[in-house]
């Protein structure tokens, strides 16, 4: 098993994989990572986590991230910071063995328990590793979610798709 990447390493990989779309960022040593992007990409507030497959507790074909909101303490509920109206909030995991990103719908997650697990099946990761993109449908208590997966070279396109999915969801509720 590989050593988990530090916050700094996760953020550096994310920035590198967005290539020339990044104008500036907040400190790469702190969560969340704010990214000012060049148009047409929207600016981002990103919550990045290692995507792991620890033994026990999960089905054999499942990977997970463990969400801990910055400043959150054990036993406390937390929420992503949506205060920057010009930033789209993203929830992303990175699986370093495959070199694959997984993008969940951050807007579905509220009152998050400390160290909450969010899962994805291995088939979606393997598909992204082999063909560049994958996805998985998940039922959540807040509705159906499509988790996107992508290889490192396809991150910008997957981020744009995740944003489009969020916008379409907003429009459908009007």
GIRA-V155630 format. One record per residue. N is the residue number from 1. D_CENTER is the distance of its C-alpha to the mean C-alpha in Angstrom with 1 decimal. Layout:
# GIRA-V155630
N,D_CENTER
N,D_CENTER
This chain:
# GIRA-V155630
1,21.4
2,19.8
3,19.3
4,15.9
5,14.7
6,15.3
7,13.2
8,15.4
9,14.8
10,11.0
11,11.4
12,14.4
13,12.9
14,10.2
15,13.3
16,15.5
17,13.6
18,13.7
19,17.4
20,19.9
21,17.7
22,17.1
23,20.1
24,19.2
25,16.7
26,17.1
27,17.9
28,15.6
29,16.9
30,15.6
31,12.4
32,11.1
33,11.4
34,13.3
35,13.8
36,16.9
37,16.8
38,19.9
39,20.7
40,20.0
41,16.3
42,15.5
43,14.8
44,11.4
45,10.4
46,7.1
47,6.3
48,5.6
49,7.2
50,9.6
51,9.5
52,13.2
53,16.2
54,18.7
55,22.1
56,23.3
57,21.9
58,19.6
59,21.0
60,21.6
61,19.2
62,16.1
63,13.2
64,11.2
65,9.1
66,11.2
67,10.3
68,13.0
69,13.2
70,15.1
71,18.8
72,18.4
73,21.2
74,21.8
75,23.1
76,21.6
77,19.2
78,16.6
79,14.6
80,12.0
81,14.3
82,14.9
83,18.2
84,17.7
85,18.7
86,18.3
87,14.6
88,11.8
89,9.2
90,5.5
91,3.1
92,1.0
93,4.6
94,7.7
95,10.9
96,13.8
97,16.6
98,15.5
99,13.8
100,11.0
101,7.3
102,5.6
103,4.0
104,5.4
105,7.9
106,7.7
107,11.4
108,12.4
109,11.9
110,15.0
111,17.3
112,14.9
113,17.1
114,17.0
115,15.0
116,13.9
117,12.8
118,10.3
119,11.4
120,11.4
121,14.7
122,15.7
123,17.2
124,14.1
125,13.2
126,16.9
127,17.1
128,14.5
129,16.4
130,19.7
131,19.4
132,16.4
133,14.5
134,14.1
135,12.9
136,13.7
137,15.1
138,14.7
139,17.1
140,16.0
141,18.5
142,17.4
143,17.8
144,16.6
145,13.0
146,12.1
147,9.1
148,9.0
149,9.4
150,11.1
151,13.2
152,13.0
153,15.6
154,14.0
155,10.7
156,12.6
157,13.8
158,10.6
159,9.3
160,12.8
161,12.8
162,9.8
163,11.9
164,15.0
165,14.1
166,13.5
167,16.8
168,18.6
169,17.7
170,19.1
171,22.2
172,22.9
173,23.3
174,25.9
